[in-house]
Amino acid sequence: MRKILFGVIITLVVLFTFKYCGDKKNEQTIIKENSALIQEQLKNVSKLVVTEGHFSEVFTYENSKRVFGDLLEAEKKAIVVVNADVTVAYDLSKIEYNIDETTKTLQILSIPEEEIKISPDFEYYDIQADYLNPFKAKDYNEIKKTVRKQLMKKIEASDLKSNAQNRLLSELSKFYILTNSLGWTLEYNQTPVESLEGLNTLKL
């Protein structure tokens, strides 16, 4: 009787051991699969053009210089009409991240800064130049340099960058939805993201 009881106990111990090992193996497999799915989602993200804008500006360019020992002043001027397309983009393929399978955490370590691309089209009107002070290549370069600075100021004052950031947050929300559905945690800059609304409070 004791032998039979002992045999039953041994059999149960063996069965429970196999079941426990099998469950652990399944759990590890699920973690590996989830990890691969998250990694694939990150790899599929390429450059995201988040917002575009258009600016039209009119500039007046003036330049004068003294000639013949300050006896004469030679002037030149032009009216410049600029139509510029502006694109704000985030290259999300440059996101730095770490996948911690032990804690089931997707850690976003850093997000690249936005890329601002300005594509201006210049039209010159009413160009006036003295023979002693003609328009040269450096004048056109100076105009382009000045126009770019002015456009950057207007971009900073507009809602283009904030709209771009909203689109970025919308893209990051996909990572939150994915990790949350898999029972994982999304973390940015060592701060856990506990809700979609929590994304809006992050300092990107």
C-alpha atoms as a printed R data frame, in Angstrom:
    type eleno elety resid chain resno      x       y       z
1   ATOM     1    CA   MET     A     1  0.000   0.000   0.000
2   ATOM     2    CA   ARG     A     2  2.828   2.335   0.889
3   ATOM     3    CA   LYS     A     3  4.560   1.531  -2.379
4   ATOM     4    CA   ILE     A     4  1.423   2.350  -4.331
5   ATOM     5    CA   LEU     A     5  0.930   5.634  -2.437
6   ATOM     6    CA   PHE     A     6  4.589   6.521  -2.901
7   ATOM     7    CA   GLY     A     7  4.304   5.792  -6.628
8   ATOM     8    CA   VAL     A     8  1.234   8.008  -6.932
9   ATOM     9    CA   ILE     A     9  3.024  10.870  -5.150
10  ATOM    10    CA   ILE     A    10  6.083  10.500  -7.382
11  ATOM    11    CA   THR     A    11  3.860  10.505 -10.488
12  ATOM    12    CA   LEU     A    12  2.045  13.661  -9.354
13  ATOM    13    CA   VAL     A    13  5.339  15.421  -8.594
14  ATOM    14    CA   VAL     A    14  6.661  14.534 -12.055
15  ATOM    15    CA   LEU     A    15  3.462  15.735 -13.754
16  ATOM    16    CA   PHE     A    16  3.442  19.030 -11.849
17  ATOM    17    CA   THR     A    17  7.137  19.547 -12.650
18  ATOM    18    CA   PHE     A    18  6.516  19.016 -16.365
19  ATOM    19    CA   LYS     A    19  3.500  21.308 -16.264
20  ATOM    20    CA   TYR     A    20  5.440  24.043 -14.431
21  ATOM    21    CA   CYS     A    21  8.338  23.832 -16.867
22  ATOM    22    CA   GLY     A    22  5.912  23.850 -19.778
23  ATOM    23    CA   ASP     A    23  4.139  26.950 -18.448
24  ATOM    24    CA   LYS     A    24  7.467  28.750 -17.978
25  ATOM    25    CA   LYS     A    25  8.501  27.828 -21.503
26  ATOM    26    CA   ASN     A    26  5.202  29.136 -22.880
27  ATOM    27    CA   GLU     A    27  5.585  32.351 -20.905
28  ATOM    28    CA   GLN     A    28  9.084  32.919 -22.269
29  ATOM    29    CA   THR     A    29  7.846  32.191 -25.771
30  ATOM    30    CA   ILE     A    30  5.092  34.774 -25.409
31  ATOM    31    CA   ILE     A    31  7.564  37.358 -24.125
32  ATOM    32    CA   LYS     A    32  9.888  36.657 -27.049
33  ATOM    33    CA   GLU     A    33  7.030  36.932 -29.522
34  ATOM    34    CA   ASN     A    34  5.769  40.151 -27.957
35  ATOM    35    CA   SER     A    35  9.282  41.544 -27.975
36  ATOM    36    CA   ALA     A    36  9.663  40.716 -31.669
37  ATOM    37    CA   LEU     A    37  6.289  42.323 -32.444
38  ATOM    38    CA   ILE     A    38  7.242  45.545 -30.662
39  ATOM    39    CA   GLN     A    39 10.629  45.611 -32.369
40  ATOM    40    CA   GLU     A    40  9.000  45.098 -35.773
41  ATOM    41    CA   GLN     A    41  6.599  47.966 -35.109
42  ATOM    42    CA   LEU     A    42  9.528  50.250 -34.257
43  ATOM    43    CA   LYS     A    43 11.435  49.230 -37.382
44  ATOM    44    CA   ASN     A    44  8.418  49.888 -39.589
45  ATOM    45    CA   VAL     A    45  8.362  53.534 -38.536
46  ATOM    46    CA   SER     A    46 10.241  55.666 -41.069
47  ATOM    47    CA   LYS     A    47 10.511  59.420 -41.461
48  ATOM    48    CA   LEU     A    48  7.206  60.939 -40.466
49  ATOM    49    CA   VAL     A    49  6.362  64.236 -42.155
50  ATOM    50    CA   VAL     A    50  4.070  65.692 -39.576
51  ATOM    51    CA   THR     A    51  2.997  69.048 -40.872
52  ATOM    52    CA   GLU     A    52  3.461  71.480 -43.750
53  ATOM    53    CA   GLY     A    53  2.993  75.215 -44.105
54  ATOM    54    CA   HIS     A    54  3.262  77.995 -46.656
55  ATOM    55    CA   PHE     A    55  4.538  81.523 -46.194
56  ATOM    56    CA   SER     A    56  4.436  84.499 -48.555
57  ATOM    57    CA   GLU     A    57  6.509  87.543 -47.749
58  ATOM    58    CA   VAL     A    58  7.678  90.729 -49.462
59  ATOM    59    CA   PHE     A    59 11.144  92.075 -48.612
60  ATOM    60    CA   THR     A    60 12.944  95.236 -49.662
61  ATOM    61    CA   TYR     A    61 16.683  94.909 -50.100
62  ATOM    62    CA   GLU     A    62 18.831  98.031 -49.987
63  ATOM    63    CA   ASN     A    63 22.576  98.504 -50.091
64  ATOM    64    CA   SER     A    64 24.745 101.579 -50.467
65  ATOM    65    CA   LYS     A    65 28.436 102.321 -50.371
66  ATOM    66    CA   ARG     A    66 30.675 105.371 -50.584
67  ATOM    67    CA   VAL     A    67 32.982 105.672 -53.569
68  ATOM    68    CA   PHE     A    68 35.732 108.057 -54.636
69  ATOM    69    CA   GLY     A    69 36.719 108.879 -51.111
70  ATOM    70    CA   ASP     A    70 33.152 109.380 -49.871
71  ATOM    71    CA   LEU     A    71 32.441 111.875 -52.618
72  ATOM    72    CA   LEU     A    72 29.594 109.774 -54.038
73  ATOM    73    CA   GLU     A    73 27.122 107.272 -52.663
74  ATOM    74    CA   ALA     A    74 26.247 104.349 -54.945
75  ATOM    75    CA   GLU     A    75 22.968 102.635 -54.117
76  ATOM    76    CA   LYS     A    76 21.185  99.471 -55.165
77  ATOM    77    CA   LYS     A    77 17.872  98.039 -54.117
78  ATOM    78    CA   ALA     A    78 15.274  95.456 -55.064
79  ATOM    79    CA   ILE     A    79 11.863  94.200 -54.018
80  ATOM    80    CA   VAL     A    80 11.888  90.486 -53.290
81  ATOM    81    CA   VAL     A    81  8.717  88.374 -53.198
82  ATOM    82    CA   VAL     A    82  9.225  85.055 -51.427
83  ATOM    83    CA   ASN     A    83  6.870  82.086 -51.491
84  ATOM    84    CA   ALA     A    84  8.133  79.343 -49.215
85  ATOM    85    CA   ASP     A    85  6.910  75.833 -48.479
86  ATOM    86    CA   VAL     A    86  7.892  74.682 -45.008
87  ATOM    87    CA   THR     A    87  7.974  71.091 -43.801
88  ATOM    88    CA   VAL     A    88  8.421  69.979 -40.195
89  ATOM    89    CA   ALA     A    89  9.375  66.325 -39.843
90  ATOM    90    CA   TYR     A    90 10.538  63.840 -37.222
91  ATOM    91    CA   ASP     A    91 12.815  61.025 -38.338
92  ATOM    92    CA   LEU     A    92 11.415  58.334 -36.073
93  ATOM    93    CA   SER     A    93 13.818  55.755 -37.460
94  ATOM    94    CA   LYS     A    94 16.395  57.501 -35.241
95  ATOM    95    CA   ILE     A    95 14.493  56.806 -32.047
96  ATOM    96    CA   GLU     A    96 16.758  55.259 -29.404
97  ATOM    97    CA   TYR     A    97 14.996  52.562 -27.419
98  ATOM    98    CA   ASN     A    98 15.534  49.529 -25.246
99  ATOM    99    CA   ILE     A    99 13.307  46.468 -24.865
100 ATOM   100    CA   ASP     A   100 13.465  45.000 -21.368
101 ATOM   101    CA   GLU     A   101 11.933  41.535 -21.547
102 ATOM   102    CA   THR     A   102 12.400  40.939 -17.816
103 ATOM   103    CA   THR     A   103 10.152  43.817 -16.788
104 ATOM   104    CA   LYS     A   104  8.135  43.781 -20.041
105 ATOM   105    CA   THR     A   105  9.007  47.418 -20.684
106 ATOM   106    CA   LEU     A   106  9.586  49.346 -23.885
107 ATOM   107    CA   GLN     A   107 11.934  52.163 -22.906
108 ATOM   108    CA   ILE     A   108 12.131  55.088 -25.328
109 ATOM   109    CA   LEU     A   109 15.463  56.666 -24.495
110 ATOM   110    CA   SER     A   110 15.471  59.630 -26.870
111 ATOM   111    CA   ILE     A   111 13.483  61.131 -29.730
112 ATOM   112    CA   PRO     A   112 15.269  63.086 -32.477
113 ATOM   113    CA   GLU     A   113 14.581  66.789 -32.764
114 ATOM   114    CA   GLU     A   114 12.280  68.031 -35.475
115 ATOM   115    CA   GLU     A   115 13.739  68.780 -38.901
116 ATOM   116    CA   ILE     A   116 12.603  72.054 -40.456
117 ATOM   117    CA   LYS     A   117 12.962  72.283 -44.215
118 ATOM   118    CA   ILE     A   118 12.361  75.590 -45.983
119 ATOM   119    CA   SER     A   119 11.945  75.586 -49.763
120 ATOM   120    CA   PRO     A   120 11.734  79.242 -50.863
121 ATOM   121    CA   ASP     A   121 10.977  80.579 -54.330
122 ATOM   122    CA   PHE     A   122 12.384  84.063 -54.982
123 ATOM   123    CA   GLU     A   123 11.033  86.645 -57.417
124 ATOM   124    CA   TYR     A   124 12.899  89.920 -57.850
125 ATOM   125    CA   TYR     A   125 11.156  93.152 -58.862
126 ATOM   126    CA   ASP     A   126 12.181  96.772 -59.376
127 ATOM   127    CA   ILE     A   127 15.901  96.023 -59.305
128 ATOM   128    CA   GLN     A   128 17.860  99.257 -59.271
129 ATOM   129    CA   ALA     A   129 21.639  99.337 -59.182
130 ATOM   130    CA   ASP     A   130 24.291 101.970 -59.775
131 ATOM   131    CA   TYR     A   131 27.076 101.234 -62.239
132 ATOM   132    CA   LEU     A   132 29.548 101.648 -59.383
133 ATOM   133    CA   ASN     A   133 27.577  99.329 -57.091
134 ATOM   134    CA   PRO     A   134 26.091  96.527 -59.224
135 ATOM   135    CA   PHE     A   135 24.235  93.463 -57.985
136 ATOM   136    CA   LYS     A   136 26.602  90.551 -57.353
137 ATOM   137    CA   ALA     A   137 26.287  86.956 -56.232
138 ATOM   138    CA   LYS     A   138 27.000  87.955 -52.633
139 ATOM   139    CA   ASP     A   139 23.931  90.237 -52.703
140 ATOM   140    CA   TYR     A   140 21.656  87.359 -53.660
141 ATOM   141    CA   ASN     A   141 23.281  85.162 -51.019
142 ATOM   142    CA   GLU     A   142 22.744  87.861 -48.422
143 ATOM   143    CA   ILE     A   143 19.077  88.154 -49.442
144 ATOM   144    CA   LYS     A   144 18.578  84.399 -49.111
145 ATOM   145    CA   LYS     A   145 20.320  84.342 -45.725
146 ATOM   146    CA   THR     A   146 18.221  87.229 -44.405
147 ATOM   147    CA   VAL     A   147 14.976  85.761 -45.751
148 ATOM   148    CA   ARG     A   148 15.689  82.419 -44.090
149 ATOM   149    CA   LYS     A   149 16.243  84.114 -40.717
150 ATOM   150    CA   GLN     A   150 12.981  86.026 -41.053
151 ATOM   151    CA   LEU     A   151 11.079  82.892 -42.063
152 ATOM   152    CA   MET     A   152 12.482  80.973 -39.087
153 ATOM   153    CA   LYS     A   153 11.168  83.699 -36.790
154 ATOM   154    CA   LYS     A   154  7.732  83.405 -38.377
155 ATOM   155    CA   ILE     A   155  7.812  79.615 -38.079
156 ATOM   156    CA   GLU     A   156  8.664  79.876 -34.377
157 ATOM   157    CA   ALA     A   157  5.779  82.302 -33.890
158 ATOM   158    CA   SER     A   158  3.316  80.107 -35.811
159 ATOM   159    CA   ASP     A   159  1.586  76.901 -34.727
160 ATOM   160    CA   LEU     A   160  3.555  74.706 -37.139
161 ATOM   161    CA   LYS     A   161  5.887  73.276 -34.501
162 ATOM   162    CA   SER     A   162  3.112  72.661 -31.976
163 ATOM   163    CA   ASN     A   163  1.029  70.931 -34.656
164 ATOM   164    CA   ALA     A   164  4.053  68.817 -35.524
165 ATOM   165    CA   GLN     A   165  4.490  67.822 -31.898
166 ATOM   166    CA   ASN     A   166  0.815  66.850 -31.667
167 ATOM   167    CA   ARG     A   167  1.275  64.583 -34.668
168 ATOM   168    CA   LEU     A   168  4.365  63.106 -33.009
169 ATOM   169    CA   LEU     A   169  2.389  62.358 -29.850
170 ATOM   170    CA   SER     A   170 -0.292  60.736 -31.989
171 ATOM   171    CA   GLU     A   171  2.353  58.450 -33.493
172 ATOM   172    CA   LEU     A   172  3.797  57.616 -30.077
173 ATOM   173    CA   SER     A   173  0.319  56.712 -28.864
174 ATOM   174    CA   LYS     A   174  0.442  53.711 -31.226
175 ATOM   175    CA   PHE     A   175  3.330  52.350 -29.175
176 ATOM   176    CA   TYR     A   176  1.355  52.860 -25.976
177 ATOM   177    CA   ILE     A   177 -1.694  51.061 -27.390
178 ATOM   178    CA   LEU     A   178  0.479  48.154 -28.584
179 ATOM   179    CA   THR     A   179  2.447  47.732 -25.355
180 ATOM   180    CA   ASN     A   180 -0.655  48.148 -23.217
181 ATOM   181    CA   SER     A   181 -2.551  45.495 -25.200
182 ATOM   182    CA   LEU     A   182  0.338  43.059 -24.668
183 ATOM   183    CA   GLY     A   183  0.567  43.730 -20.952
184 ATOM   184    CA   TRP     A   184  3.793  45.681 -21.348
185 ATOM   185    CA   THR     A   185  4.748  49.157 -20.080
186 ATOM   186    CA   LEU     A   186  5.790  52.101 -22.226
187 ATOM   187    CA   GLU     A   187  8.413  54.300 -20.628
188 ATOM   188    CA   TYR     A   188  9.933  57.554 -21.833
189 ATOM   189    CA   ASN     A   189 12.893  59.229 -20.169
190 ATOM   190    CA   GLN     A   190 12.498  56.888 -17.186
191 ATOM   191    CA   THR     A   191  8.878  57.962 -16.788
192 ATOM   192    CA   PRO     A   192  6.152  55.295 -17.219
193 ATOM   193    CA   VAL     A   193  3.319  56.273 -19.544
194 ATOM   194    CA   GLU     A   194  0.158  55.188 -17.737
195 ATOM   195    CA   SER     A   195 -2.455  56.550 -20.135
196 ATOM   196    CA   LEU     A   196 -2.895  58.195 -23.532
197 ATOM   197    CA   GLU     A   197 -3.522  61.468 -21.736
198 ATOM   198    CA   GLY     A   198 -0.215  60.989 -19.944
199 ATOM   199    CA   LEU     A   199  1.600  61.306 -23.254
200 ATOM   200    CA   ASN     A   200  0.571  64.951 -23.475
201 ATOM   201    CA   THR     A   201  2.386  65.751 -20.237
202 ATOM   202    CA   LEU     A   202  5.739  64.403 -21.430
203 ATOM   203    CA   LYS     A   203  8.536  66.859 -22.131
204 ATOM   204    CA   LEU     A   204  9.725  65.828 -25.584
